[in-house]
């Protein structure tokens, strides 16, 4: 494994870092108050090639590898973790459509995702089930050449998404993961209503629910094979779990950088705070933990790029990196004293935003189950 970034990767990293510093960090708090990411900003990020850079050039991507997408996600999240999630969803859904959609559908939607023109959400979970995504109540039935969908899905960017990828039951089996198909559902049609959620963090992501009441989609909006969508589309989550890890780590890395500066400049008892072991050592520990978690995420993406198994590693990324980031940001906040507890600094907002990613896209318990099953097999695992 080569730990050195290529010239192309460094150029894209520096581009993402400049955007994060100049455009994202100054508006981080304002996006929370507004409850959305400005469409103009979204399009600007897309114009700079920072949404789904790993997708093929013929579909609007940059033709880079997954490691590059991870590096971009990490840098964007330093400025605004929620805009980092815009890139994560773009990479996840873009890859799902590129791999599973009919060619015409992929050519219609994927370039719009990469350019930032549109957001396509992922509707994996339902309000009644949470992490148990393999037993959807959303149903899809054939009616002539169309499919008709009925049910509810939770998704991010619920207010701004132009379409959503959903899982629906299309057969009689009630077994987990069986007779489930995936569909691309435009959200501007008859029978669609949107319900916003009020979360304690990630407000700019705008989570909510899409209620589908007799919503018709054409036959070519089926993704993958009928009845096998859950298995086929879920394969893409190994990629996004590593990206989410780097998204959270980017916010924590920025917090540590800011805290090193603060404790070097802040004085108590006539000397800088940083001269106290009780201040410097926790930050040294944070640097160590973040470096280890970052390497795990990058190795996972490298494994995906090279065709190696990485499901267990992706699950490790998803539970450990958000937890590590949360713990590190907490420590940074405490080292700022009462100043860190105030809302003028971004630390408290980052803390709330990272906390949500310990829940969304797979809880720690689910991820540990994935790791245990990888080592033990399903018969011996919990």
N, C-alpha and C positions, 0 to 999 in steps of 0.2 A: 504494500500500500504506500503510495506517494503522498506525503503530508504537505507538499508544496502546491500552492494554487497555480494554475496555468495563467498565462498573460490574459487570456479572455476572461477567466474567472475573476482575476484581480480587477480588471476594468469594470466588470459588472458589479463587483462588490463595492468599488469606490463610487460608482454611479448611485447605487442604492444608499450608501452612507451619506452622500451629498444630499439626496432627496430627504432622507430621514432628518438630517441636521437642519436644512434650510426650510423645508416645507412641512414636515410632519410634527416634529417636537414642538414648535411654537403654537400649533393648533390642537394639541392633544386634549387639553381640558375643554376647549370650546366644542370639539366634536362630541364629547360626552354630554355637554349641555344640549347640543342640537339633536343628539340621538341618531346621528347618521354620518356617513362619510360622504363628503360633497362629490357629486357626479363629475364635476370638472377636475377635481383632484384625482379621482379614480381614472379618468381618461388620460391625465397627464402621466400617471404612473404606468399605464399601459403603453403610452406613446414611447416611454423610455425603455420599454422591453422588460419591465419588472413584474409582470403578471404571467405566471406559467412559462418561464423562460425555457423550460425543458421540452415543451411540446414541439412537434415538427414545424419547420418553417412554412410548409405548404398549408398549415392550419393556423398560421399567424404567430406561432411561437418562435423562439430563438434557436431551436435545435441543440440546446445545451444538455448537460446530464443532470441527474437528480441532485448530486452534490451541489451543483451550481444553484439550483432552486433553493436548497437549504441555506446556502451562504446569503442569498438575496433575502430570504425570509428573516433570517437573524438580524441583518442590518436594518431592514425596514422596521422591525419590531423595536429596535433601539429608540426610534423616534416616536412610534405609536404602535403599540401591540395590537390594536384593533385593525389598523391598516395592514399589519402583518397577517392577520387572519383573512383579509381580503385576498392576499396572495395564496394562502393555504387553500382556501376554497376554490380559487381559480385553478390551481394545479390539480387538486383532487377531481373536481367536476370536469375540467378540460380533459384530463386523462381518461375518465370514465366514458365520456362521449367519443373521444378519439378511438378508443378501443372497442366500444360496444354499440355505438349508434350506427344507423344506416349512413352510407357515405354522404348523401345529400344533407342529412340532418347535421352531421359533424361539420361539414363545410359551411353550413348556415350559422351554427352557434359558436363553435370553438374560436374562430377569429374574433367574434364579438366579445368573448370572455377575455382573450389575450389583450385586446385593445383597450379594455376598460369600458367599452361602450355599454355592456350589460353585465349584470351579475346573474349567475344561475346557482341557486341554492341546492343544498342536499337535505332531503327530508327523510332521514333514516328512522328517527324515533317518533313515538306517538305519546300524547300526554298521559295515557293510562298505563304505559308500560315502561317508559324511561329506557334503561339500558337493554331491556329485553326486546331487541329489534327484530328478532326472528319470528315473532308471532303478531304480525300486523292485523289490525281490524280494517284498515283501508282495503277495499275490494275493487277489482277491475273485471268487468264482464264484456264480452263481445256484443256488439250491436251493429250488424252489417259490416262495414269495413272499418268501423271505429271501435275504440275501447271506451267504456263509461266507468268513471271512478267515483267512489263514494267513501268518505272518511275524513280524517284529520291527520295532519303531519306537522310536527315542530320543525322549524328551520331557522338558521341565521339569515340576516338581511331580509327579514320577512316583509318589510315595507318597500324595499327597493328592488328585490329580485324580479327579473322578467320571467323566469321559469324556475322550476325545481325538479330535481331527480328524486323520484319516490319509489318505495317498495310497496307492492300491493299483492294481496292474495288473489290468484287466478285459477285455483283448482280446489278440489274438495279436501285435500290433506290438511290436517290441523297440526301436523308435526312441525317442530321448530325448523325453520329454514326451507321447508318443502313447499312446492307449488306457489312459490313467490316469484313475481316478475318485477322488473324495473322499467320505469317509464320516464320520459321527459314530458313534463306538464307545463305549458305556458300558463302564466298566472293572470293573463288579461282577458280570459274567456268567460262565458256565462257559467254561473254556478260556483265561482271562486270568491270567497270572502277571506279577509286577512284580520287576524287578531294579534295586536301587539302585546308582548310581555313586558313587565316592569321588573327588571333585574337590578341587583345591587352593584353590578359592574358590567363591563363590556357593552355599555349603552350604545356606543356608536355602531356596534354590530347589528343592533336592532332585532334581537330574537323575537319570535312570535310563532303563530300557528297559521297554516293555510287550511281552511275548511273547503273541502271539495264535495259539492252536492250535485251529482249527476254530470260531472265535467267530462266532456267528450274530447278525446285525442285521437288523431289518425293512427292507423295501424303501424306506420313507419316510425312512430314515437316509442315503440317498444325497444328497450335496450337489451341486447343480448338475446338469449333463447328464452322462450316462454317457459315459465316454471323454474328457471335456473338463475334468475337475475340476482337473487340474494348472494349466491355463491360467487358468481362471476364479478359482480360489482364490488363486493366486500374486499376482493383482492387489492383494490386500490387504496384501502385504508392503511396498509403497511407503509405506504409512501407518506400519507398525510400525517400519520402519528409521529414520524420522525420530524416532519416539518413543524408540527405543533410544539414538539420539544424545543426546537431551535427558536421558535417564536417566543416562548416563555423565557428562554435563556437570554435572548437579546435584551429583553426588558430588565432582567436581573443584572446583566453585564453593564448596562448603562447606569443602573443604580449604584453598582460598586464603584464605577469610575467617578461618579459624582461624589460618593462618600469619601473616597481617598482624598479628593480635593478639599472637601469640607473639613475633615479632621486634620489636614495639614495646615489649614489657614485659621481654624478656630482655636483660640487659646483659653486655657483654664489654669489657674495657679501659676501664671506667668510663663507658660510654655505650651506649645501646640498639643492638641489632644492626641495626635499620632505618636507622640513619644511614650504613651502609656501602652503597655502590653495588652491591657484589657480592651483597648481600642484597635490596635494594629493586628493583633492575632486573629480576632474574628473575621477581619477582612481577608487575611491570608488564608484562612480556612474557606471563606467564600470563593476566593479565586481558585482554590484547589477543586472544590466541588463543581464549580461551573466548568472548569477545564475538562474534568472527567465526564460530566454529562454531555458536553459538547462533542467530545470524541465518540461517545456512544452513538449519538445522533448521526454524525457524519459517517461513521462506519456502517450504520444501518442503510443510509442512502447509497454508499459505495457498494454494499452487498446487492442492493437492488439494481444498480447500474451494471454490475458484473454477473447478474443471473444467479447469485447465491441465495440460499434460504435466509430470510430475515424477519419472519413473522414474530418470533419470540423477541428479537432485538427491538423491533418496532414497538411491541407492547411495553418493553422496559423503558423506552424513550417516553412513552405516553404517560406512564405513572410517575417515573422518577424525576424527569426534567421539570414538569410543572411544580411538583412538591419542593424540589431543590430551589427553584426560582422563588417560590413563595417564602420559603424559610430565609433565603438570602435577602430578599427585599425587606422582610420583617426586621432582620438584623440591621440593615442599612437605616431603616426608619428609626430604630431605637438609638443608633449611634448619633443621629441628628438631635436627640433629646426632644424637648417639647416642640422645637421648630419642625421636626419631622412629622409630628402629629397634626400639624396645621395643614390646611388644604392648599396653601400657596405652592408647595412643592408637589411634584408628580408622584412621590413615593406612595401616598395612600391610594391614589387612583390605580397605579400599577398593581398594588397589592390586591385590590378588589378585582381587577381585570384578570390577573393570573389565577386567582382563586376559582373563577368560573371554568377555567380550562383543566382544573382537577376533576371537574364533573363532566363537562361536555365532551363529546366524541369518545366516550369510554372512560368509566371511573377506574380508580386504582384497583379495585377489587376485580373488575372484569379483566383488566390487563394482567394481573397476577395469575388469574385463572388461565389465560392464554399461555403464559410462560410455563405454568405447571403442566398443562396438557402437552406442551411441546416436549417436555422432559419425561413425562410419565406415560403419556397416552391417555385417551379419554377414560379407559376402564379404571385406572388407578388414581386419576386426578379427582379433586373435589367436584 
